[in-house]
Amino acid sequence: MKNIVILGSTGSIGQSALDVVSTHEGQFRVLALTGHKNKELMLEQVERFRPKLAASADPATAEALREQGIAHVVEGVDGLKEAASMPDADFVLSAIVGAAGLEPTFEAVRAGKTIGLANKETLVVAGDAVMEEARSRGVGILPVDSEHSAVFQCLEGRGGNVIKKIVLTASGGPFRGRAVDELEDITPEQALRHPSWSMGRKISIDSATLMNKGLEVIEAHHLFDVGPDRIGVVVHPQSIVHSMVEYSDGSVIAQMSVPDMRGAIAYAMSYPGRMEDVIEPLRLASVGSLTFSEPDINSFPCLGYAYDALKRGGTMPAVLNSANEVAVNAFLSGAIGFMDIPRIIKKTMDGHIEAGGPWEPTLDRVREAHAWADSSARAFAAPEQKTQEPDQERVKK
């Protein structure tokens, strides 16, 4: 039986992981669960899975868990770190949304735990430091994003073969095919309606802007040690081919399945084996056509900004990520418009260069850059900024 810790158990990935645990009884024991403000769901999960430890960054949720009296309860960042480094843990699923997942994931790496990485921001923000630490401790980092899991599976058993290119697929989000002038009035409700995947709010907005794919490009660079010029993106609205690897002889190997995150989650949890009956079988005759096209960088510039951040290196990916988190939250709250998201990101990245960046990506400098970008992006996203400058020019000056 494998002992597992789930960081971010109340999010969509965490819930899917617990569904895998439930449908494969006897294979996993849940040692720890961590959540945030979804108090009722957290209480239900602790009641159902009876972990040794429960952690929450939210004091009210932590207090409710203590009153429940089932698990030892810890809170705050230190509590998340304690959960991530439990001595008995064999596998830690990192599924906390955003840069908040960096510290507990890094702690799990330091503790020598095998990581199932669903939190792409960990590698976007501090990929150099995290991967160096993982190599020094012999820690395996297994990708849980469907795209990176697909690449990982395409590479399995092919040591010595020369990779020419990794190709990540993107559904294109809910606004695929729209021109840039058709995106200004998009509402949060529209942007949250992903056509293929059931995801959390932040990731759904990232998918709509194509920033999610940009973050995945940066993550792929660190996971597979491939330069940005050898990582491509194609739009594939059917979401059946999750990614592809092109080899030096021109052959391409793809991984396909129905769009269900439980497949990638279960593969990481059971690696190097595979579990039975995790997702519905793929029936290509029922799918019909599979189509592919180039992404529209003009309408969705966030993807281009991610490539630029990766090429500049240093602390620039951390700045990109921080600015994006601020802008997405501002959009979801109604403070800014949909196309203000890339404008704020670009302005913050430009400001980092003006401030002497990018800096050397040590963990301390990464934290500093992320905080700096958070403050800068908040200033650009402030509601009063909206009335002071024309919409198109708000963050271009």
VENSULWO-V920292 format. One record per residue. N is the residue number from 0. RES is the residue in one letter. SS is DSSP state (h for helix, s for strand, l for the rest). PHI is phi in radians with two decimals (999 if undefined). OMEGA is omega in radians with two decimals (999 if undefined). Layout:
N:RES:SS:PHI:OMEGA
N:RES:SS:PHI:OMEGA
//
This chain:
0:M:l:999:-3.11
1:K:s:-1.66:3.10
2:N:s:-1.52:-3.04
3:I:s:-2.20:3.02
4:V:s:-2.09:3.12
5:I:s:-2.04:3.06
6:L:s:-1.55:-3.08
7:G:l:1.63:-3.02
8:S:l:-1.26:-3.10
9:T:l:-1.59:3.07
10:G:l:-1.39:-3.06
11:S:h:-1.12:3.12
12:I:h:-1.18:3.13
13:G:h:-1.05:3.12
14:Q:h:-1.14:3.11
15:S:h:-1.15:3.11
16:A:h:-1.11:3.11
17:L:h:-1.19:3.03
18:D:h:-1.14:3.07
19:V:h:-1.09:3.10
20:V:h:-1.03:-3.09
21:S:h:-1.14:-3.08
22:T:h:-1.54:3.10
23:H:l:-2.31:-3.08
24:E:l:-1.04:3.12
25:G:l:1.56:-3.12
26:Q:l:-1.70:-3.07
27:F:s:-2.38:2.98
28:R:s:-2.12:-3.12
29:V:s:-1.48:3.14
30:L:s:-1.48:-3.07
31:A:s:-2.62:3.04
32:L:s:-2.25:3.05
33:T:s:-2.25:3.11
34:G:s:-2.50:-3.12
35:H:l:-2.14:-3.01
36:K:l:-1.78:3.11
37:N:l:-1.44:-2.98
38:K:h:-1.06:-3.06
39:E:h:-1.11:3.13
40:L:h:-1.16:3.12
41:M:h:-1.06:3.11
42:L:h:-1.09:3.11
43:E:h:-1.10:-3.12
44:Q:h:-1.14:3.12
45:V:h:-1.14:3.09
46:E:h:-1.08:-3.07
47:R:h:-1.32:-2.96
48:F:h:-1.83:3.02
49:R:l:0.89:3.12
50:P:l:-1.24:3.02
51:K:l:-1.16:-3.00
52:L:s:-2.34:3.03
53:A:s:-2.28:-3.10
54:A:s:-2.31:3.06
55:S:s:-2.56:3.05
56:A:l:-1.40:-3.11
57:D:l:-1.72:-3.08
58:P:h:-1.00:-3.12
59:A:h:-1.15:3.11
60:T:h:-1.16:3.12
61:A:h:-1.07:3.14
62:E:h:-1.14:3.10
63:A:h:-1.11:3.11
64:L:h:-1.18:3.10
65:R:h:-1.10:3.13
66:E:h:-1.12:3.12
67:Q:h:-1.12:3.00
68:G:l:1.32:-3.11
69:I:l:-1.69:-3.06
70:A:l:-2.01:2.94
71:H:s:-1.20:-3.00
72:V:s:-1.98:3.05
73:V:s:-2.25:-3.11
74:E:s:-2.50:3.13
75:G:h:1.32:-3.14
76:V:h:-1.09:3.13
77:D:h:-1.11:3.09
78:G:h:-1.16:3.09
79:L:h:-1.11:3.11
80:K:h:-1.12:3.12
81:E:h:-1.09:3.10
82:A:h:-1.11:-3.07
83:A:h:-1.18:-3.03
84:S:l:-2.04:-3.14
85:M:l:-0.99:-3.05
86:P:l:-1.00:-3.07
87:D:l:-1.45:-3.04
88:A:l:-1.27:3.04
89:D:l:-1.69:-2.99
90:F:s:-2.57:3.11
91:V:s:-2.07:3.07
92:L:s:-1.57:3.14
93:S:s:-1.64:-3.06
94:A:l:-2.25:3.04
95:I:l:-1.27:-3.09
96:V:l:-1.37:3.01
97:G:l:1.46:-3.09
98:A:l:-1.16:3.09
99:A:l:-1.07:3.13
100:G:h:-1.40:-3.06
101:L:h:-1.10:-3.03
102:E:h:-1.07:3.13
103:P:h:-1.16:3.10
104:T:h:-1.16:3.11
105:F:h:-1.08:3.11
106:E:h:-1.13:3.10
107:A:h:-1.13:3.08
108:V:h:-1.10:3.12
109:R:h:-1.03:-3.13
110:A:l:-1.42:3.08
111:G:l:1.38:-3.11
112:K:l:-1.50:2.97
113:T:s:-1.22:-3.04
114:I:s:-1.88:2.88
115:G:s:-1.73:-2.94
116:L:s:-1.71:3.00
117:A:l:-1.82:-3.13
118:N:l:-1.58:-3.06
119:K:l:-1.11:-3.09
120:E:h:-1.11:3.09
121:T:h:-0.99:3.14
122:L:h:-1.43:3.08
123:V:h:-1.12:-3.06
124:V:h:-1.34:-3.00
125:A:h:-2.46:-3.07
126:G:h:-1.05:-3.12
127:D:h:-1.08:-3.10
128:A:h:-1.19:-3.10
129:V:h:-1.16:-3.10
130:M:h:-1.20:3.08
131:E:h:-1.11:3.12
132:E:h:-1.13:3.13
133:A:h:-1.11:3.12
134:R:h:-1.12:-3.09
135:S:h:-1.17:-3.11
136:R:h:-1.82:-3.13
137:G:l:1.14:-3.08
138:V:l:-1.56:3.06
139:G:l:-1.48:3.05
140:I:s:-1.98:-3.09
141:L:s:-1.75:-3.09
142:P:s:-1.23:3.12
143:V:l:-1.95:2.97
144:D:l:-0.92:-3.08
145:S:h:-1.03:-3.10
146:E:h:-1.20:-3.11
147:H:h:-1.32:3.01
148:S:h:-1.08:3.11
149:A:h:-1.10:3.11
150:V:h:-1.07:3.13
151:F:h:-0.99:3.14
152:Q:h:-1.20:3.11
153:C:h:-1.19:-3.13
154:L:h:-1.56:-3.06
155:E:l:-1.03:3.08
156:G:l:1.31:-3.10
157:R:l:-2.14:3.09
158:G:l:-1.03:-3.13
159:G:l:1.67:3.05
160:N:l:-1.30:-3.08
161:V:l:-1.54:3.10
162:I:s:-1.39:3.05
163:K:s:-1.54:-3.07
164:K:s:-2.82:2.95
165:I:s:-1.80:3.14
166:V:s:-2.11:3.08
167:L:s:-1.58:3.12
168:T:s:-1.75:3.11
169:A:s:-2.25:3.10
170:S:l:-1.17:-3.04
171:G:l:1.64:3.11
172:G:l:1.19:-3.06
173:P:l:-1.30:-3.05
174:F:l:-2.04:3.11
175:R:l:-0.97:3.10
176:G:l:1.59:-3.13
177:R:l:-1.45:3.07
178:A:l:-1.34:-3.05
179:V:h:-1.04:-3.12
180:D:h:-1.32:3.08
181:E:h:-1.68:-3.03
182:L:l:-1.91:-3.05
183:E:l:-1.11:-3.02
184:D:l:-1.75:3.13
185:I:l:-1.10:3.11
186:T:l:-1.72:3.06
187:P:h:-0.99:-3.14
188:E:h:-1.06:3.10
189:Q:h:-1.16:-3.07
190:A:h:-1.22:-3.13
191:L:l:-1.42:-3.09
192:R:l:-1.56:3.13
193:H:l:-1.25:-3.05
194:P:l:-1.33:-3.01
195:S:l:-2.14:-2.96
196:W:l:-2.03:2.99
197:S:l:-1.73:-3.01
198:M:l:-2.37:3.06
199:G:l:-1.23:-3.03
200:R:h:-1.12:-3.09
201:K:h:-1.12:-3.12
202:I:h:-1.16:3.11
203:S:h:-1.11:3.10
204:I:h:-1.18:3.09
205:D:h:-1.03:3.10
206:S:h:-1.18:-3.13
207:A:h:-1.17:3.13
208:T:h:-1.60:-2.99
209:L:l:1.22:3.04
210:M:h:-1.13:3.12
211:N:h:-0.97:3.12
212:K:h:-1.22:3.07
213:G:h:-1.11:3.09
214:L:h:-1.11:3.12
215:E:h:-1.19:3.06
216:V:h:-1.08:3.13
217:I:h:-1.13:3.11
218:E:h:-1.08:3.14
219:A:h:-1.08:3.10
220:H:h:-0.97:-3.11
221:H:h:-1.33:-3.10
222:L:h:-1.16:-2.98
223:F:h:-2.02:3.06
224:D:l:0.96:-3.13
225:V:l:-2.15:-3.12
226:G:l:-1.24:-3.09
227:P:h:-1.06:3.13
228:D:h:-1.27:3.13
229:R:h:-1.99:3.06
230:I:s:-2.16:-3.13
231:G:s:-1.93:3.10
232:V:s:-2.33:3.00
233:V:s:-2.23:3.10
234:V:s:-1.51:-3.09
235:H:l:-2.39:-2.96
236:P:l:-1.12:-3.13
237:Q:l:-1.30:3.11
238:S:l:0.96:3.10
239:I:l:-1.77:3.03
240:V:s:-1.48:-3.01
241:H:s:-1.56:2.96
242:S:s:-3.10:-3.09
243:M:s:-2.44:3.03
244:V:s:-2.19:3.06
245:E:s:-1.72:-3.13
246:Y:s:-1.72:-3.01
247:S:l:-1.07:-3.12
248:D:l:-1.49:3.13
249:G:l:1.65:3.11
250:S:l:-1.33:-3.12
251:V:s:-2.20:3.09
252:I:s:-1.97:-3.11
253:A:s:-2.08:3.01
254:Q:s:-1.93:-3.07
255:M:s:-2.26:2.99
256:S:l:-2.98:3.01
257:V:l:-1.11:-3.13
258:P:l:-1.30:-3.11
259:D:l:-2.57:-3.05
260:M:l:-1.10:3.14
261:R:h:-1.09:3.13
262:G:h:-1.11:3.14
263:A:h:-1.17:3.13
264:I:h:-1.10:-3.11
265:A:h:-1.13:3.14
266:Y:h:-1.11:3.11
267:A:h:-1.18:-3.10
268:M:h:-1.17:-3.05
269:S:h:-1.78:-3.07
270:Y:l:-0.92:0.19
271:P:l:-1.57:3.10
272:G:l:-1.59:3.06
273:R:l:-2.34:3.09
274:M:l:-1.58:3.13
275:E:l:-1.57:2.97
276:D:l:0.94:3.12
277:V:l:-1.54:-3.13
278:I:l:-2.30:3.10
279:E:l:-1.14:3.12
280:P:l:-1.16:3.12
281:L:l:-1.46:3.10
282:R:l:-2.05:-3.03
283:L:h:-1.09:3.13
284:A:h:-1.09:3.11
285:S:h:-1.34:3.13
286:V:h:-1.19:-3.11
287:G:l:1.45:-3.04
288:S:l:-1.49:2.97
289:L:l:-2.02:-3.06
290:T:l:-2.10:-3.11
291:F:l:-2.47:3.11
292:S:s:-2.66:3.13
293:E:s:-1.33:3.07
294:P:l:-1.21:3.14
295:D:l:-1.61:-3.08
296:I:l:-1.22:3.13
297:N:l:-1.15:3.13
298:S:l:-1.37:-3.07
299:F:l:-2.22:-3.01
300:P:l:-1.22:-3.11
301:C:h:-1.01:3.12
302:L:h:-1.07:3.10
303:G:h:-1.13:3.12
304:Y:h:-1.14:3.12
305:A:h:-1.15:3.07
306:Y:h:-1.04:-3.13
307:D:h:-1.11:3.12
308:A:h:-1.09:3.13
309:L:h:-1.14:-3.14
310:K:h:-1.18:3.11
311:R:h:-1.26:3.04
312:G:l:1.24:-3.12
313:G:l:1.02:-3.11
314:T:l:-1.55:-3.08
315:M:h:-1.11:3.07
316:P:h:-1.06:3.09
317:A:h:-1.14:3.11
318:V:h:-1.14:3.07
319:L:h:-0.95:-3.08
320:N:h:-1.13:-3.12
321:S:h:-1.10:3.13
322:A:h:-1.10:3.13
323:N:h:-1.14:3.13
324:E:h:-1.04:3.13
325:V:h:-1.11:-3.08
326:A:h:-1.15:3.12
327:V:h:-1.11:3.11
328:N:h:-1.09:3.12
329:A:h:-1.15:3.10
330:F:h:-1.13:-3.14
331:L:h:-1.11:3.13
332:S:l:-1.48:-3.14
333:G:l:1.53:-3.10
334:A:l:-1.33:-3.12
335:I:l:-2.36:3.09
336:G:l:-1.57:-3.07
337:F:l:-1.05:-3.11
338:M:l:-1.36:2.98
339:D:h:-1.24:3.14
340:I:h:-1.03:3.11
341:P:h:-1.13:3.14
342:R:h:-1.10:-3.14
343:I:h:-1.17:3.12
344:I:h:-1.06:-3.12
345:K:h:-1.10:-3.14
346:K:h:-1.10:-3.14
347:T:h:-1.19:3.09
348:M:h:-1.09:3.11
349:D:h:-1.08:3.13
350:G:h:-1.12:3.12
351:H:h:-1.17:3.09
352:I:h:-1.15:3.12
353:E:h:-1.09:-3.14
354:A:l:-1.51:3.09
355:G:l:1.70:3.13
356:G:l:-1.50:-0.05
357:P:l:-1.29:-3.12
358:W:l:-1.71:3.08
359:E:l:-1.04:-2.98
360:P:l:-1.45:2.96
361:T:l:-1.20:-3.09
362:L:h:-1.06:3.13
363:D:h:-1.16:3.14
364:R:h:-1.21:3.08
365:V:h:-1.11:3.11
366:R:h:-1.06:-3.14
367:E:h:-1.10:-3.14
368:A:h:-1.14:3.14
369:H:h:-1.12:3.12
370:A:h:-1.17:3.11
371:W:h:-1.05:-3.13
372:A:h:-1.15:3.09
373:D:h:-1.03:3.14
374:S:h:-1.13:-3.13
375:S:h:-1.12:-3.11
376:A:h:-1.15:3.10
377:R:h:-1.09:3.11
378:A:h:-1.13:3.12
379:F:h:-1.23:-3.07
380:A:h:-1.61:-3.10
381:A:l:-1.04:-3.11
382:P:h:-0.96:-3.12
383:E:h:-1.15:3.09
384:Q:h:-1.08:-3.10
385:K:h:-1.10:-3.08
386:T:h:-1.57:-3.07
387:Q:h:-1.52:-3.07
388:E:l:-2.26:3.03
389:P:l:-1.03:-3.03
390:D:h:-0.93:-3.05
391:Q:h:-1.21:-3.01
392:E:h:-1.83:-2.93
393:R:l:-0.91:-3.11
394:V:l:-2.13:3.12
395:K:l:-1.70:-3.02
396:K:l:-1.24:999
//
